[in-house]
Amino acid sequence: MSRMYGLPAFCGKMCMVVLMRRALALIILFAVVSVGFLSCTPFIRDDQIERIKLYEQGIYRVKKPVEKYKKVCIEKGKEVRLYLVVSKTWVKVYAYPAEADFLKTDRSLMVYMFQEEFDKKIFDESRFRAKLDEFVEKQ
């Protein structure tokens, strides 16, 4: 029987048992790793994205100057609108003058938060809001 599986003649039932245990261990390991990858929680859920995108609808007053290339581009007290960009690993908030057309104006990066800044690398709106509140207040 051992010749049928390409095993040497001296390898008997004991050798077959060892091989079957190794194969079973590899199958279990593969299953555990697959489940681990499939159950990964995303950084930010779709419903959270929809909720924070609502910040784009308001007008805000800048609390502290926003700099771009070490130069103040939005001064304190200026009214701005926000534009949010979300990826799998970060959230960016850009500001631009409230009276300006979105397509015709420069936007300045105001907040840039990576998943590492959140507990367990999962987005927390209250932490995001606290960071945003450092820069702007709603009108």
N, C-alpha and C positions, 0 to 999 in steps of 0.2 A: 504494500500500500504506500510505503514511503517513496517508492520510485515514481509513483503516479504524480506526486507533487514536486518532483525534482529534488527530493531530499536524498542524502546518502543512505545506504542500506542500514547502517548502524543506528540511524535516528529512528527510534520507534515511537510508541505512543506518547512518551514523555516529551519528546521534541515537538510533536504535533500540538500537545496541550500548551506548551510554552508559546508557540507561534499563534495559536488561536487567542490566547490571553493578550498578547501584544496587539493583535489586530483589533480585538475588542477595546483595549485601552485607547488605541488611536481613534476609533470610531467615537468613543465617548468624549475624548478630548476635542475632536472636531465639532461635535454637537454642542458642547459647552461654549466653545469659542464662537460658533455661529450664533447661538442665542445671545451671547454677550454683545456682538456687533449689531444684531437686529433690535435689541432692546435699548440701544443708546438713546438718551434723551437729547433732543435738539437744543441748541443754545437758546433759541427764541421760537415760540410757537406762533402759528399763523394768527390766532386770535389776539396775541400780544402785539404783533406787528400792526394789525388793524387798529388797535386801541392807541398805540403811540403815534400812528400816522395822523390821528386827530389833532395832534399838536400843530400840524401844518396849517390848520384853519384859523388859528388865532393871530393876534398882533401882540407883540411883546415889547417891553422896554428893557434895554440893556443895562445891567447893573455895574459891569466893569468892562473896560475897553477890550475889544477883540483884536488880536494882532495877527498879521499875516506877514511872514518873512521879517519878523521883528519890527514891523511898522504897524501902527494903529490904523485899522481900516474901518472899524465901526466904533464910534465914540460912545462913552457912557451917556445914558439918557436917550439915545436914539431909538426910534421905533423900528422894529424889524419883524419879518416873518421868518418862519423856520422851514427847512427842508431836511427830511430824514432819509438816510440811506442805511439799509440793514443787510448784513450778509450772514453767513453761517457762523462767523466768529466775532463779529463786531457790530457796533451801532455808531453811525456818524450823524451829527446834527450840524447843518450849515445855517448861517444867518445871512439875510440880505435885506436891504432897506425896504420898509413896508410900502413906500410909495412907488417903488421900482417894479418894472415888469420882470417876472421870473426869468424869461428867456433872454432878456437884454442886459442883465446885471451880473456883476461878479458876486459870487457867494463865498463867504468866509467860513472855514471850519471852526466851530465853536466847541463842540464836545466830541470826543472820540473815545469810546469805551470798548475794551476787549473783553472776551468771555472770562479771562483770568481775573478780571476785577470784580466778578460776581461770585457769591458762594456756590460751590460745586459746579462752577462754570455754566450756571443756568441764569438766564435773564431775570432780573427783579425790577419791576417797574418803579417801586418806591426808591430804590437806590439810583436808578436812572433819573428819576424826577429830582432827587436831592442834588445830583450833579448838575442838572439843567438849571435848577433854581439858583445855583451859584452865579450864573451868567445872566439870566433873564427873569422878568416877572410879567405875568399876564396882564394885559390892559383891560 
